[in-house]
């Protein structure tokens, strides 16, 4: 008899029952099937909604580490008065398991975030695995962040008040970029990192017959294939292998010198354990850290926007960003 008390939050469960989410296959034949499923999952979770008319999108090209031109999309509110005052801003990294997603797919969510938080968002279109591997994904993110920091005045941004924010794989890449920024002495340093159920550690595995498995929207099969696409099959999940901490920040041993950090994650999320471990490392490194573990919520829970726990999580994020 199972002694588990795990269950979906009742309000969340009601919303979930009415949402058309494509179920993941037991296994994926390859990463491209995972990409197709990941993009369809994002669409099923409401990422394809219309963009509010008051939100402007401006494309900002920048040169990445290998000379390739990539884009940052600047999301701003056309209803806010234009002035020369330098403001805080959010540098955003989208999710998608390292292999899926895009700024275009995330645009409705980011646009609504601009309204909700009252801040401009700058979203980077980094290159995905398996076309890019190892820390190259993180380098794309870091170079975009550095470009914004170096050109902040052009966008009326105070580069001392830039927060880096990401969800899922984007949260992991944001954490990796924060490590790069620390080790390369980015000046001024990142003001804060906001990590939303971040994908941090390729070594995460659930015990056999774990009660958590039935609640996972992002499954172990998907997670292992995502990490293998980034790190390679011989490295991903192998605790003895030498994986870059910039690609897999959960492997980092020394987190001293990182910016104040906010993390939230649902308890029914595969990433909950690695996020808890990362929080402990941050605390041991004497980094200011705030963690919220949300009972009864799985990965990517925001689509249940009217559920009480989801509202509380969004307000906690807003409060954290208002401190930047």
C-alpha positions as CSV (number, residue, x, y, z in Angstrom):
1,X,0.0,0.0,0.0
2,X,1.3,3.4,-1.0
3,X,1.9,5.9,1.9
4,X,2.2,8.8,-0.6
5,X,0.0,11.8,0.1
6,X,0.9,13.5,-3.2
7,X,-2.0,14.9,-5.3
8,X,-2.8,17.7,-7.6
9,X,-4.0,20.9,-6.0
10,X,-7.8,20.7,-6.4
11,X,-8.1,24.1,-8.2
12,X,-5.3,23.1,-10.6
13,X,-6.8,19.7,-11.2
14,X,-10.1,21.3,-12.3
15,X,-8.3,23.4,-14.9
16,X,-6.1,20.5,-16.1
17,X,-9.1,18.4,-16.8
18,X,-10.3,21.0,-19.4
19,X,-7.0,21.6,-21.1
20,X,-5.9,19.8,-24.3
21,X,-2.4,18.8,-23.5
22,X,-0.7,16.3,-25.8
23,X,0.5,13.3,-23.7
24,X,4.1,12.4,-24.1
25,X,5.0,9.1,-25.6
26,X,6.6,6.5,-23.3
27,X,9.9,7.1,-25.2
28,X,10.8,9.4,-28.1
29,X,12.4,8.0,-31.2
30,X,14.7,11.0,-31.4
31,X,15.3,14.6,-30.3
32,X,13.3,16.0,-33.2
33,X,10.2,14.1,-32.1
34,X,10.8,15.6,-28.7
35,X,11.0,19.0,-30.2
36,X,7.8,18.6,-32.1
37,X,6.0,17.4,-28.9
38,X,7.6,20.1,-26.8
39,X,6.4,22.8,-29.2
40,X,2.9,21.3,-29.3
41,X,2.9,21.1,-25.5
42,X,3.7,24.8,-25.3
43,X,0.9,25.6,-27.7
44,X,-1.5,23.4,-25.7
45,X,-0.6,25.3,-22.5
46,X,-1.8,28.5,-24.1
47,X,1.4,29.9,-25.5
48,X,-0.3,30.6,-28.8
49,X,-2.7,33.2,-27.4
50,X,-3.0,36.7,-29.1
51,X,-0.5,39.4,-28.0
52,X,-2.0,42.4,-26.4
53,X,-2.2,45.4,-28.8
54,X,-0.4,47.7,-26.4
55,X,2.8,45.6,-26.4
56,X,5.5,46.6,-28.9
57,X,8.1,44.1,-30.1
58,X,11.4,45.4,-31.4
59,X,14.1,43.2,-32.8
60,X,17.7,43.8,-31.6
61,X,20.4,41.9,-33.4
62,X,23.6,41.0,-31.6
63,X,26.7,39.0,-32.3
64,X,27.2,35.8,-30.3
65,X,30.4,34.1,-29.3
66,X,31.1,32.6,-32.7
67,X,30.2,35.7,-34.7
68,X,26.7,34.5,-35.6
69,X,24.0,37.2,-35.6
70,X,21.2,36.3,-33.2
71,X,18.2,38.4,-32.0
72,X,16.9,39.8,-28.8
73,X,13.2,40.8,-28.9
74,X,12.5,43.9,-26.8
75,X,8.9,43.8,-25.4
76,X,7.6,47.2,-24.2
77,X,4.3,48.8,-23.3
78,X,3.2,51.4,-25.8
79,X,0.9,53.0,-23.2
80,X,3.8,53.9,-20.8
81,X,5.1,57.4,-21.3
82,X,8.5,57.6,-23.1
83,X,11.2,59.5,-21.1
84,X,14.9,59.4,-20.7
85,X,14.7,57.8,-17.2
86,X,16.8,54.6,-17.0
87,X,14.6,51.8,-15.7
88,X,15.1,48.2,-14.4
89,X,14.5,45.5,-17.0
90,X,14.3,41.7,-17.4
91,X,16.5,39.7,-19.6
92,X,14.4,36.6,-20.4
93,X,15.4,33.1,-21.4
94,X,12.6,30.9,-22.7
95,X,12.1,27.2,-21.9
96,X,11.7,24.1,-24.0
97,X,13.9,21.4,-22.6
98,X,17.0,22.8,-24.3
99,X,15.7,21.4,-27.6
100,X,12.3,23.2,-28.3
101,X,10.6,26.6,-27.8
102,X,11.3,30.0,-29.2
103,X,10.8,33.7,-28.5
104,X,8.1,33.7,-31.1
105,X,6.2,30.9,-29.4
106,X,6.7,32.5,-26.0
107,X,5.8,36.0,-27.2
108,X,2.2,36.0,-25.8
109,X,3.4,35.0,-22.4
110,X,6.2,37.5,-22.4
111,X,3.9,40.2,-23.6
112,X,1.5,39.6,-20.8
113,X,4.4,39.5,-18.3
114,X,5.3,43.1,-19.4
115,X,1.8,44.2,-18.5
116,X,1.8,42.2,-15.2
117,X,5.3,43.2,-13.9
118,X,5.3,46.7,-15.4
119,X,8.8,46.1,-16.8
120,X,10.4,45.9,-20.2
121,X,11.4,42.3,-21.2
122,X,14.3,41.5,-23.5
123,X,14.0,37.9,-24.7
124,X,17.0,36.1,-26.3
125,X,16.5,33.7,-29.2
126,X,19.4,31.3,-28.3
127,X,20.2,28.3,-30.5
128,X,18.9,24.9,-29.5
129,X,20.4,21.5,-29.0
130,X,21.3,19.3,-30.8
131,X,22.4,21.9,-33.4
132,X,24.3,23.6,-30.6
133,X,25.8,21.6,-27.7
134,X,27.5,22.0,-24.3
135,X,27.9,25.5,-23.0
136,X,27.3,27.0,-26.5
137,X,23.6,27.5,-25.6
138,X,24.6,29.4,-22.5
139,X,27.2,31.4,-24.4
140,X,24.4,32.7,-26.7
141,X,22.4,33.8,-23.6
142,X,25.5,35.4,-22.0
143,X,26.4,37.3,-25.1
144,X,22.9,38.6,-25.4
145,X,22.9,39.7,-21.8
146,X,26.3,41.4,-22.2
147,X,25.0,43.2,-25.3
148,X,22.0,44.5,-23.4
149,X,24.2,45.6,-20.5
150,X,26.7,47.4,-22.8
151,X,23.9,49.1,-24.7
152,X,21.5,49.7,-21.9
153,X,21.2,53.4,-22.3
154,X,19.9,53.1,-25.8
155,X,16.9,51.3,-24.4
156,X,16.5,53.5,-21.3
157,X,17.6,50.7,-19.1
158,X,19.7,51.0,-16.0
159,X,22.3,48.3,-16.4
160,X,22.8,48.1,-12.7
161,X,19.2,46.9,-12.4
162,X,19.0,44.1,-15.0
163,X,17.5,40.8,-13.7
164,X,18.0,37.6,-15.6
165,X,14.9,35.4,-15.7
166,X,14.1,32.1,-17.3
167,X,11.7,29.2,-17.0
168,X,12.5,25.5,-17.2
169,X,15.5,25.0,-19.6
170,X,15.6,28.8,-19.7
171,X,16.0,28.9,-16.0
172,X,18.9,26.6,-16.2
173,X,20.5,28.6,-19.0
174,X,19.9,31.8,-17.0
175,X,21.7,30.2,-14.0
176,X,24.5,29.1,-16.4
177,X,24.8,32.6,-17.8
178,X,24.9,34.0,-14.2
179,X,27.9,31.7,-13.5
180,X,29.6,33.0,-16.7
181,X,28.9,36.6,-15.7
182,X,30.4,36.0,-12.3
183,X,33.5,34.2,-13.7
184,X,34.0,36.8,-16.5
185,X,33.4,39.7,-14.1
186,X,30.5,41.2,-16.0
187,X,30.2,44.8,-15.0
188,X,28.0,45.9,-13.6
189,X,27.0,42.5,-12.3
190,X,23.5,41.0,-12.7
191,X,21.1,42.5,-10.2
192,X,19.1,39.3,-9.6
193,X,18.3,35.9,-11.0
194,X,14.7,34.7,-11.2
195,X,14.7,31.0,-11.8
196,X,11.3,29.5,-12.5
197,X,11.3,25.7,-12.0
198,X,14.8,25.7,-13.6
199,X,16.3,22.7,-15.4
200,X,19.7,22.6,-13.7
201,X,21.1,19.0,-13.3
202,X,21.4,16.3,-15.9
203,X,21.9,13.7,-13.1
204,X,18.4,13.9,-11.8
205,X,16.6,10.5,-11.6
206,X,13.5,9.4,-9.7
207,X,13.5,6.2,-7.7
208,X,11.9,3.2,-9.4
209,X,8.1,3.2,-8.9
210,X,8.2,6.7,-7.5
211,X,4.7,8.2,-6.9
212,X,5.9,11.5,-8.5
213,X,6.0,9.9,-12.0
214,X,2.3,10.0,-12.5
215,X,2.2,13.8,-12.1
216,X,5.1,14.7,-14.4
217,X,4.2,17.0,-17.4
218,X,7.9,16.9,-18.3
219,X,8.9,13.3,-18.0
220,X,12.1,11.5,-17.2
221,X,12.3,10.2,-20.8
222,X,12.0,13.7,-22.2
223,X,14.5,15.1,-19.7
224,X,17.1,12.5,-20.4
225,X,16.8,13.0,-24.1
226,X,17.0,16.8,-23.7
227,X,20.2,16.5,-21.6
228,X,21.7,14.0,-24.0
229,X,21.2,16.4,-26.9
230,X,23.1,19.1,-25.0
231,X,25.9,17.1,-23.3
232,X,26.1,13.9,-25.3
233,X,24.9,10.4,-24.3
234,X,28.2,9.5,-22.6
235,X,28.2,12.6,-20.4
236,X,24.5,13.2,-19.6
237,X,23.4,11.6,-16.4
238,X,26.9,10.3,-15.6
239,X,28.1,11.7,-12.3
240,X,31.7,10.7,-13.1
241,X,31.8,12.5,-16.5
242,X,33.1,16.1,-16.8
243,X,30.2,18.3,-17.8
244,X,30.5,22.1,-18.0
245,X,28.9,23.9,-15.1
246,X,27.7,26.5,-17.5
247,X,25.7,23.9,-19.4
248,X,24.6,22.1,-16.2
249,X,24.7,24.5,-13.3
250,X,23.6,21.9,-10.8
251,X,27.0,20.4,-11.1
252,X,28.7,23.6,-9.9
253,X,30.3,23.2,-6.5
254,X,31.1,26.8,-5.7
255,X,28.2,29.3,-6.1
256,X,29.8,32.2,-4.2
257,X,29.5,35.6,-5.8
258,X,26.2,34.9,-7.6
259,X,23.4,37.5,-7.5
260,X,20.5,37.4,-5.1
261,X,18.3,34.5,-6.4
262,X,14.6,33.7,-6.4
263,X,13.4,30.2,-7.3
264,X,10.0,28.6,-7.4
265,X,8.9,25.1,-8.4
266,X,5.9,22.9,-8.0
267,X,6.4,19.9,-5.7
268,X,5.1,17.6,-8.5
269,X,7.8,18.8,-10.9
270,X,10.7,16.5,-11.8
271,X,13.0,19.5,-11.2
272,X,11.9,20.0,-7.6
273,X,14.7,17.9,-6.1
274,X,17.5,19.6,-8.1
275,X,16.1,23.0,-7.5
276,X,16.1,22.3,-3.7
277,X,19.7,21.1,-3.9
278,X,20.7,24.2,-5.8
279,X,19.0,26.4,-3.2
280,X,21.0,24.7,-0.5
281,X,24.2,25.3,-2.4
282,X,23.3,29.0,-2.8
283,X,22.6,29.3,1.0
284,X,25.9,27.5,1.8
285,X,27.7,30.0,-0.5
286,X,26.0,32.9,1.5
287,X,24.0,34.0,-1.5
288,X,20.7,35.7,-0.7
289,X,18.1,33.1,-1.9
290,X,14.3,32.8,-1.7
291,X,12.7,29.4,-2.5
292,X,9.0,28.5,-3.0
293,X,7.9,24.9,-3.3
294,X,4.3,24.8,-4.3
295,X,2.4,21.7,-3.2
296,X,0.1,20.1,-5.7
297,X,1.5,21.9,-8.8
298,X,3.6,20.2,-11.6
299,X,5.8,21.7,-14.2
300,X,4.6,24.7,-16.2
301,X,1.6,25.3,-13.9
302,X,0.9,29.0,-15.0
303,X,-1.8,28.0,-17.4
304,X,-4.1,27.5,-14.4
305,X,-3.8,31.2,-13.8
306,X,-6.9,31.5,-11.6
307,X,-5.8,28.8,-9.1
308,X,-5.0,30.4,-5.8
309,X,-1.5,28.8,-5.5
310,X,-0.6,30.0,-9.0
311,X,-1.8,33.5,-8.2
312,X,0.4,33.4,-5.1
313,X,3.4,32.2,-7.1
314,X,3.0,35.0,-9.7
315,X,2.7,37.6,-6.9
316,X,5.9,36.2,-5.3
317,X,7.7,36.6,-8.6
318,X,6.4,40.1,-9.0
319,X,7.6,41.1,-5.5
320,X,11.0,39.6,-6.2
321,X,11.3,41.6,-9.4
322,X,10.2,44.8,-7.7
323,X,13.2,44.6,-5.5
324,X,15.6,45.0,-8.5
